[in-house]
Amino acid sequence: MRYWFPYPLLSLLLLGFWLLVNQSVSPGQILLGTILSVSLSWAMVNLEPSKSRLRRPGAALRLAGSVIKDIAQSNVAVLGAVLSRRKPPVQSAFVMLELTLKDDNALALLACILTTTPGTAWLEYDRQTRMLLIHVLDTADGKDWQSIVAHRYERLLKEIFE
């Protein structure tokens, strides 16, 4: 059974997502979604993802709350920067950050957090030097991005994954 369904939870979630996107639970959509979800879970076997365990669920909840708050604040800040006619205009920049995370899944989650937060984008990560390059829409606010990432995200990600 494990051969046919190497990642059963992933297959079920992909099938559910397929049915939601197509807004149909017809037999044809269920069959097509099942074929796609099982095929994609077989593809995951070839990717050999590293296994991680959720060590502290409380830290995960705190991280989720912090991310939701940051996304809401960033939406307002980006909207203000786009709509304002201030002089000088927004000052975007590329910022280098030093990371201490080692877990691949923690790094992937940090990439998702930084990319989904409006005004920031994860661009490049060097594993040897552990240097991360991000793009920040507005650096005129004087925020210390090294401190933000280290204290707000990295600390909690370490509690969760390492």
N, C-alpha and C positions, 0 to 999 in steps of 0.2 A: 504494500500500500504506500510505503514511503517513497518508492520509486516513481509511482504515478503522480503523487502529490508531495513533492519535496518541501514545499512551503505552503501548507494548507491554509493558514491564516491569511497569508498574502494572496493566495488564489481567491479566497472568499471575499476579501476586501476589494480586489480588483474587479471581481464579478459584480459586487454591489455598486461600485463606482461606475462600471459600464452601464448597468441598468439605470442608475440615476441620471447619467449624462444623456442617455437615449430616451429617458422618460417612458419606458415601456418594459413590461414584464411578459411580453409575448414569447411563445416557445422558441421562435427563431432567434430573438435577442438573447434569451437565456442560453441557447446552444452556442451561439457565436461568442458570447461573453465567457462561457465556460472554456471553449477552445482557446480563446485569447489569454485568459487568466492562467490556465495550466501551462500554456506555451511560455508565457512570461516568467512563471515561477521556475520552469526548467532553465530558462536563460539565467536566472539568478544563481543557479547551481554553478554555472560556468564562471560567474563573477567572483565566487568564493568570498562573500562578505564576512568581515570579522564579527565574531559573536561578542556582544556586550550584555551586561546585566544592569538593570536599573537598581542601583544600590540604595538610593535615598529618595523615596517617592515625595517626601515633603520638600526636598530641594527642587524636584521637578515641578511641583506646583508653584513654588516661589519664582522659579525661572519663567514659567508660563505667565504668571501675573506680571512680572517685570517686562516681558516681551510685549504683552498686550498693551500695557501702559505706554511703553516706548513707541510702539507703532501708532497709537492714537496721538501722542504728543508730536511725533514726527510728521504725521499727516497734516496737523494744524500748522506746524512750522514750515513745511514745504508749500502748503497752500498760501501762507502769508508771504513767503519768499517769492513765489511766482506772481502773486497778484499785487504786491507792493511796488511802489515806484521810488523806492529809496535810492539815495545816492551815497556811496557807490553801490552798484548792483551786487548780487550774491557773489561770494568768492569761493568757488569750488576748488578742490585740491585733491591730490593724491597723497595719502598718508601711509607711512610704513609703521607697522606695529610688531612688537616682539611677543610671540605667544609661548606659553609653557605647556599647552595641551599636547598630549601624546596619543590619545585614543582616536582612531579614525572616525568612529561614529560621533564623538564629541566635536571633532573638527567639522564634520559634515553638518551637524546641527548648528554650529556657530555660523557656518557659511549660509545656511538657510535663514537664520535670524538676521544676519547683517544684510543679506540681499533683499529680504522681504520688508525690512524697515525702510520706509521712504527716506530718500536723501543719502543713503549709503549703499555701496555695492562692493562685494568681495571680488577682487580681480585676480590675485595671484598669491600662491603660498609656496614658499621654498622649505621643503622638509629638512634640509641640512642645517640651514641657519635659523629655522623656525620664524622667519620673517613673513608677515602678511602685508600685502598691498591692498588698500581699500580706496574707494573714491568717495569723497564727502561733498555733498551739494553745496553746503554753506559752512565755511570755516570761520566766518566773521563773528560767530557767537562766542568764540574763545574756549570751546570745550576741549578738554584734554582727552583725545580718543583712546590713548593708551590706557589711561585710568578707567575710562568708561568700560572698555572691553574687558580689562583685567578684573575689575571689581564687580561689575554688574553681570557679566556672562561667564567668563572663564572660571571664576571661583565656584559658581554653582555647577557648571559643567563638570568640573573636577570632582565635586561631591557626588554627582550622579553617576559618572562613568568610571572614574579611576579609583 
